[in-house]
Structures are given as C-alpha cells and as structure tokens.
Amino acid sequence: MDAWAVPSLFAVIFMVGLTFFVVARRPPSLLWPALPSTFVAAALFAAGDLLASLLRPLVEALEREPR
C-alpha cells in the first residue's frame, strides 16, 4: 500500500464532513455558491488520489503477470 493512502483517506473524510457542515450551516450569501462546490471538488480530488494509491499495487501486479 502506498504511504499516501492514509493521508488521502483522512482528506476524504475531512472534506466530506466539512461539506456536510457547510451545507447544514449556510455561509453568507456571497460565499454560498462557491464554498460547497469548492469543498466537493476537493473531496473528489482526494477520493481520486485515494483510489489511485490503493489501486496502484493491483495494476502493477497485473502488469507483471505473464500472459
């Protein structure tokens, strides 16, 4: 497992929780359109990073397998 999998997991959990918090307690009207979308984008980026770090050993093992 990649060393960055655990921090990526924490980032996903943190960003999803922060997104729910922002949606539950609406920010001022000027920040409302941008803040939740920024947090969702950051959560998607962290989730993609987590999937990439978890799937990398599997892909490398499949590439080494003789055909």
DRENLO-767083 format. One record per atom (N, C-alpha, C): residue number from 0; residue in one letter; atom name; x, y, z. Coordinates in steps of 0.001 Angstrom, whole numbers, plus 500000, padded with zeros to 6 digits. Example, Ala and Ser with C-alpha at 12.3 -4.5 7.8 and 13.67 -1.06 7.14 Angstrom:
REM DRENLO-767083
   lokol   tipa   vexti       px       py       pz
       0      a       N   513190   494310   507800
       0      a      CA   512300   495500   507800
       0      a       C   513200   496700   507800
       1      s       N   512850   497750   507080
       1      s      CA   513670   498940   507140
       1      s       C   512900   500030   507870
***
This chain:
REM DRENLO-767083
   lokol   tipa   vexti       px       py       pz
       0      m       N   500850   498817   500000
       0      m      CA   500000   500000   500000
       0      m       C   500891   501241   500000
       1      d       N   500454   502209   499258
       1      d      CA   501200   503452   499143
       1      d       C   501174   504215   500465
       2      a       N   502246   504934   500751
       2      a      CA   502335   505685   502004
       2      a       C   501336   506841   502060
       3      w       N   500840   507276   500920
       3      w      CA   499915   508407   500887
       3      w       C   498461   507988   500981
       4      a       N   498181   506698   501148
       4      a      CA   496795   506243   501219
       4      a       C   496117   506733   502500
       5      v       N   496815   506688   503619
       5      v      CA   496212   507097   504892
       5      v       C   495932   508604   504915
       6      p       N   496884   509463   504540
       6      p      CA   496533   510892   504490
       6      p       C   495424   511197   503487
       7      s       N   495374   510470   502382
       7      s      CA   494293   510679   501418
       7      s       C   492958   510278   502015
       8      l       N   492933   509197   502776
       8      l      CA   491701   508774   503441
       8      l       C   491243   509834   504438
       9      f       N   492170   510365   505212
       9      f      CA   491816   511435   506151
       9      f       C   491311   512670   505423
      10      a       N   491907   512986   504272
      10      a      CA   491460   514147   503495
      10      a       C   490046   513945   502975
      11      v       N   489736   512738   502515
      11      v      CA   488380   512456   502031
      11      v       C   487381   512605   503168
      12      i       N   487671   512000   504313
      12      i      CA   486767   512079   505462
      12      i       C   486587   513524   505907
      13      f       N   487679   514263   505975
      13      f      CA   487624   515655   506412
      13      f       C   486818   516514   505443
      14      m       N   487049   516351   504152
      14      m      CA   486356   517188   503176
      14      m       C   484875   516846   503088
      15      v       N   484516   515564   503192
      15      v      CA   483099   515200   503177
      15      v       C   482407   515763   504419
      16      g       N   483046   515637   505579
      16      g      CA   482470   516201   506803
      16      g       C   482340   517707   506741
      17      l       N   483350   518354   506206
      17      l      CA   483306   519809   506091
      17      l       C   482236   520257   505097
      18      t       N   482036   519485   504034
      18      t      CA   480980   519809   503079
      18      t       C   479610   519703   503728
      19      f       N   479380   518629   504500
      19      f      CA   478108   518498   505203
      19      f       C   477907   519626   506210
      20      f       N   478970   520037   506876
      20      f      CA   478878   521133   507829
      20      f       C   478508   522437   507138
      21      v       N   479122   522696   505985
      21      v      CA   478839   523940   505250
      21      v       C   477410   523937   504723
      22      v       N   476935   522769   504271
      22      v      CA   475568   522707   503765
      22      v       C   474570   522866   504907
      23      a       N   474873   522283   506077
      23      a      CA   473958   522371   507217
      23      a       C   473909   523791   507795
      24      r       N   475060   524442   507852
      24      r      CA   475110   525816   508369
      24      r       C   475524   526720   507234
      25      r       N   474547   527230   506542
      25      r      CA   474814   528017   505334
      25      r       C   475714   529209   505633
      26      p       N   476737   529398   504782
      26      p      CA   477587   530581   504932
      26      p       C   476856   531818   504415
      27      p       N   477462   532982   504540
      27      p      CA   476848   534190   503987
      27      p       C   476551   534021   502493
      28      s       N   475595   534768   502028
      28      s      CA   475094   534578   500661
      28      s       C   476171   534758   499590
      29      l       N   477176   535556   499856
      29      l      CA   478230   535737   498858
      29      l       C   479092   534479   498715
      30      l       N   479238   533710   499777
      30      l      CA   480058   532501   499731
      30      l       C   479266   531254   499374
      31      w       N   477950   531310   499442
      31      w      CA   477146   530105   499293
      31      w       C   477371   529366   497972
      32      p       N   477426   530006   496804
      32      p      CA   477615   529214   495586
      32      p       C   479016   528595   495477
      33      a       N   480013   529300   495958
      33      a      CA   481385   528856   495732
      33      a       C   481900   527885   496789
      34      l       N   481556   528084   498034
      34      l      CA   482150   527294   499106
      34      l       C   481789   525816   499037
      35      p       N   480525   525426   498928
      35      p      CA   480235   523988   498836
      35      p       C   480817   523339   497581
      36      s       N   480792   524044   496463
      36      s      CA   481342   523452   495238
      36      s       C   482855   523281   495339
      37      t       N   483534   524182   496010
      37      t      CA   484972   524042   496224
      37      t       C   485270   522843   497107
      38      f       N   484484   522655   498150
      38      f      CA   484703   521520   499047
      38      f       C   484379   520201   498353
      39      v       N   483354   520178   497530
      39      v      CA   483026   518957   496782
      39      v       C   484144   518630   495794
      40      a       N   484671   519641   495122
      40      a      CA   485771   519410   494184
      40      a       C   487008   518886   494919
      41      a       N   487311   519433   496085
      41      a      CA   488451   518955   496859
      41      a       C   488225   517529   497353
      42      a       N   486999   517197   497738
      42      a      CA   486698   515828   498178
      42      a       C   486830   514852   497012
      43      l       N   486379   515235   495822
      43      l      CA   486536   514367   494652
      43      l       C   488004   514171   494289
      44      f       N   488786   515223   494392
      44      f      CA   490214   515103   494120
      44      f       C   490876   514167   495123
      45      a       N   490549   514314   496410
      45      a      CA   491133   513451   497437
      45      a       C   490679   512002   497269
      46      a       N   489420   511795   496877
      46      a      CA   488929   510429   496642
      46      a       C   489642   509805   495444
      47      g       N   489868   510556   494399
      47      g      CA   490619   510049   493253
      47      g       C   492048   509709   493608
      48      d       N   492660   510536   494432
      48      d      CA   494019   510261   494895
      48      d       C   494050   508996   495747
      49      l       N   493035   508821   496586
      49      l      CA   492957   507615   497419
      49      l       C   492793   506375   496547
      50      l       N   491900   506432   495567
      50      l      CA   491716   505284   494679
      50      l       C   492980   504979   493882
      51      a       N   493661   506000   493432
      51      a      CA   494894   505785   492679
      51      a       C   495965   505134   493545
      52      s       N   496071   505558   494791
      52      s      CA   497102   504976   495653
      52      s       C   496733   503567   496104
      53      l       N   495438   503259   496201
      53      l      CA   495040   501908   496589
      53      l       C   495091   500932   495415
      54      l       N   494819   501414   494215
      54      l      CA   494783   500534   493048
      54      l       C   496132   500372   492360
      55      r       N   497108   501217   492689
      55      r      CA   498412   501143   492041
      55      r       C   499085   499785   492243
      56      p       N   499114   499189   493461
      56      p      CA   499732   497864   493600
      56      p       C   499013   496783   492791
      57      l       N   497700   496881   492678
      57      l      CA   496953   495912   491893
      57      l       C   497306   496011   490416
      58      v       N   497399   497214   489908
      58      v      CA   497743   497413   488499
      58      v       C   499167   496934   488232
      59      e       N   500096   497239   489144
      59      e      CA   501469   496788   488961
      59      e       C   501556   495267   489002
      60      a       N   500782   494613   489861
      60      a      CA   500787   493156   489917
      60      a       C   500225   492558   488642
      61      l       N   499198   493168   488097
      61      l      CA   498635   492658   486843
      61      l       C   499572   492865   485670
      62      e       N   500355   493925   485700
      62      e      CA   501308   494174   484614
      62      e       C   502465   493186   484661
      63      r       N   502853   492729   485847
      63      r      CA   503963   491780   485988
      63      r       C   503539   490357   485664
      64      e       N   502258   490075   485682
      64      e      CA   501775   488719   485448
      64      e       C   502050   488294   484000
      65      p       N   502644   487098   483822
      65      p      CA   502906   486650   482446
      65      p       C   501607   486333   481715
      66      r       N   501631   486541   480426
      66      r      CA   500412   486315   479635
      66      r       C   500455   485006   478934
***
